[in-house]
Amino acid sequence: MTKLLEIAVEKISKLPGTEQDEIAKIILDEIKDEKVWYNKFRNSQNELSVLADEALKEFNDGKTRPEEL
């Protein structure tokens, strides 16, 4: 465990139980969300590569134009 996490856990442990549970829920939800995003990006690398190749080809073929402000 990192020093920063140790400090956070120590401070959290001094809070009332209901607040500890709320913070624990936030942390667990964040970990779950991170895993979901990681898996989505990990599984989409081939698709992103194909889209990037298509965009580069369109640019090289002169089929794109700068965004107007």
For each residue, the residues with C-beta under 8 A, 3 or more apart:
1: 5 6 9
2: 5 6
3: 6 7
4: 7 8
5: 1 2 8 9
6: 1 2 3 9 10
7: 3 4 10 11
8: 4 5 11 12
9: 1 5 6 12 13
10: 6 7 13 14
11: 7 8 14 15
12: 8 9 15 19 20 23
13: 9 10 20
14: 10 11
15: 11 12 19 20 23
16: 19 20
17: 20 21
18: 21 22
19: 12 15 16 22 23
20: 12 13 15 16 17 23 24
21: 17 18 24 25
22: 18 19 25 26
23: 12 15 19 20 26 27
24: 20 21 27 28
25: 21 22 28 29
26: 22 23 29 30
27: 23 24 30 31
28: 24 25 31 32
29: 25 26 32 33
30: 26 27 33 34
31: 27 28 34 35
32: 28 29 35 36
33: 29 30 36 37
34: 30 31 37 38
35: 31 32 38 39
36: 32 33 39 40
37: 33 34 40 41
38: 34 35 41 42
39: 35 36 42 43
40: 36 37 43 44
41: 37 38 44 45
42: 38 39 45
43: 39 40
44: 40 41 47 48
45: 41 42 48 49
46: 49 50
47: 44 50 51
48: 44 45 51 52
49: 45 46 52 53
50: 46 47 53 54
51: 47 48 54 55
52: 48 49 55 56
53: 49 50 56 57
54: 50 51 57 58
55: 51 52 58 59 64
56: 52 53 59 60
57: 53 54 60 61
58: 54 55 61 63 64
59: 55 56 62 63 64
60: 56 57
61: 57 58
62: 59
63: 58 59
64: 55 58 59
65:
66:
67:
68:
69:
